[in-house]
Amino acid sequence: MENNYEILWKIRELQEQIIQLEINRWLQYHLFSWNWWLLIVFLIAPWFIWIKFLDRKRIFEIFSFGMLTSLITVFFDAVGKELGFWVYPIELTPFVHSAGAFDFSVIPVAYMLIYQHFKRWKTFIAALVFMALIYAFIGEPFAHWAELTYYLKWKYIYSFFYYILTGMLVRWIVEKLLKISR
């Protein structure tokens, strides 16, 4: 009968083989493909837009809002991927299996711009609904077409509500933290 250490050692050996296969697949099919370059653009371009339109007087508040949305998005992205809701056929690196360009750039930058420009709850929610419509029903089908995301057990309508609820939750948290800090 094997002990715990022997089983862990076998698992580690299998993990090393999987890592090597993933690196080889990434080098052969992902790196420098047109959709890999698209991910690079999605990772970098939103930050240039953010810098151009940023209200520098509120940078800490706005950036905190964006990082909270990114944190929540990364968490739910990892959970959804682990539960088999979606897969990412093309990835930026062979080591981080996530939608990094979306989780760390496209999504939080959009949220930050909305948070910055729509100060009243009513207009903020209207802007969130507009963003959710575009992201869920145009952006996500485009990501599917570009082979950046495949949904296995997920529907665009779920994303629509996710975008709205996440924005509202994070705004509520940031407002409470601002109130406490004053």
N, C-alpha and C positions, 0 to 999 in steps of 0.2 A: 504494500500500500504506500502510495506517495505521501510525503509530508507537504506541508504548506509551502516551504521554501522551494521544493522541486516543482510544484505547480506554478508558483510565481516565476521561476526561472524559465519554464516552458512558455508561459504567456509572454514574457519579455522577448524570448527568441522569435516567437510568432509576430510580435509587434515590430521587431526590427525588420523582418521580412516584408511586412505590410508597408512600413515606411519606405523601404527601398523600391517597392513596386510603385508606390505613390509618387516618389521622386522621378522615377523613370517615365511614368505616365505624364506627369506635369511637364517634364522636359520635352517629351515627344509631341504632346497634343495641346498643351496650354500656352507655354511660354512663347511670346511673340506672335500668337495667333491674333486675328483681327479682334476677336471678342476679349482677349486678354488686354489688348491696347485700349479697348473701350472701358474696361474696368479701371485702367490707369487714369483715363480722362475723368471717369466718375469719382475717382478718389481725390484728384487734385483740383479740378475746375471749380467745384462748389466753394472751396476755401478762398479762391481768388474773388469770387462773387461776394462772399461774406466779408472779406477784408475791405472791399470797395464800398459796401453799404453799411458797415458797422457803425453804430453809435458808440464811439470810443469812451464817452462819459459813463456808459453802463456796461462796459466790456465784461467785468467780472460777473455781473448778474446774468447777462445774456449768455456768456460762455458756460456758466453753471447750469443754466437751463438746457443748453445743448448737450452738455456732458451727461446730465441726468437722463435725457431722452436716449442718448447713445448707450448708456449703461443698461437701461431697460430693454432697448432693442437688441443689444448683444446677448443679454440673458435669454430673452424669448426666442431669438434666432437659434441659439444653442439648444434650447429645449425642443423647439420645433424640428430641428434637424435630427436630434437624437430620437425623437418619437416617429421619425419617418414622414413628417408632413411635407418636406421638400428636400431637394438636393441641389448642389451647385456643380454643374458639369465643368465649368471653367472657374479656376481660382487664381488669386494673385500669387500665392505661394503654395508649395506642396505641404507646408507644415500647419498652416492655420486654415481650418476648414470652415470658413464662414463667408458671409457676404460683406467682407470688410469695407469695400468701397461704398456700400449702402449704409452699413451700420455706423461707420465712423465719418462719413462725409455727406452723402446725398440726403439722408434722412435728418441728421441733427442740424445741418445747415438750413434746411427748409424750416424746421421748427424754430430755430433761432431767429430767422428773418421774420417769421410770423409773430413771434413773441415780441420782438423789438418794435414792429410797426403797428401792431393792433393791441392797444393798451386796455381797451374796455372789453369785458367778457363777451358781450354780444358780437362785436366785430371780430374778436379773436376766434370764437367758435365758428362764425361764418367763414373765416379764412381757413380754419382747420378742415371744415367740410369740403371746401374747394380744393385744398391740397390733397385730402383723402380721395376725392373723386379722381383727380389727375393721377396720383400715385397708384391707387388700387386698380383703376380701370383703363389706364393708358400706359403708365410706367411698368407695372408688373407684366401685362401682356407683352410689352416690348422686351422686357428682360427674358421672358420665355422664348420669344422669337429669336433673340440674340443668343440663346442657349446659355444664359447666365443663371437662370433659375428654372427648375422644373417642380411644379406642385404635384405631389402625389396624393395627399389627403388634406388639401387646403383649397379654399375658394377665395376669389378676389374680394367678395363681400366681407369676409372675415377681416381682411386687411383694412378695408374701408373703416370698419368700426374700431379696429386696433389703433389706427392713426389718430382718430378723433379722441378716443378715451385716453390714450397715452399723453397727448398734448394737454388735455384738460387736467389730468392727474399731476403732471409735472408743473404746470402753471400753479395749481393749488399748492403744491409743496414749496415751490420757490416763493410764492407770496407769503406763506406761513413763515418760512425762514427769514425773509426780509422783515416781516413784522416783529419777529423775535429779536432780530439784530438791532432794531431801532429802539 
